[in-house]
Amino acid sequence: MREINRAIVHCAATRPDWMDGEDVHAKIAEIRRWHQARGWRREGYHYIIDRDGAVGRGRPDEEVGAHVSGHNKDSLGICLIGGHGSSENDKFSDHFTAAQEDALLELLDDLGTLYPGLTIHGHNEYAAKACPGFNVKTWLRSTVERKPRTSPAQSTTLQATAGAAASVCTGAAAVLGELSPQAQIVLIGATVVAVLALGWIARERLKKWAMGDR
């Protein structure tokens, strides 16, 4: 697994009605065609967020992206659909939807848990471009002030972790009685390891919360 230290936000520079009626996967396929026409193997981004807040996957996290020249080795590329005609210091809401904002915040929150110490940037911090069509640092500050989380239970990462732990235990309990004693021991051991791993993720999320990451 490569070292991942940064998430870099981009926009597709498309009009609000671009491919209207198509889902995020169709839009990713079109972006893939654009990038392949440049000679790239596939789309350069790792995540694409559609106008309705749907998050699609591009390249796997472990694969180096092709989204910021000279800064791809340790970064993840996140692309927002929209942004046509935007300027570097426009407001997020000038070109993107509330659903996209919520989805981007949740994605960044989850990535921050997966990659402790992850920093968040805009494409325009590394190149003389408007992309992503707003100042990411300013947007982050204003969003934290505008949408504070008052309880760690509001973290989507903690919610997903609790759900995954419950599913692991429920699944193991459902088949335990059908196994031989030896297989039961193996299953119980594997279940304990899985729950401990999920507990570690929850602990890291809570540590970040205690340090002020709301």
Secondary structure, 3 states (H helix, E strand, C coil): CCCCCEEEEEECCECCCCCCCCCHHHHHHHHHHHHHHCCCCCCCCCEEECCCCCEEECCCCCCCCCCCCCCCCCEEEEEECCECCCCCCCCHHHHCCHHHHHHHHHHHHHHHHHCCCCEEEEHHHCCCCCCCCCCHHHHHHHHHHHCCCCCHHHCHHHHHHHHHHHHHHHHHHHHHCCCCHHHHHHHHHHHHHHHHHHHHHHHHHHHHHHCCCC
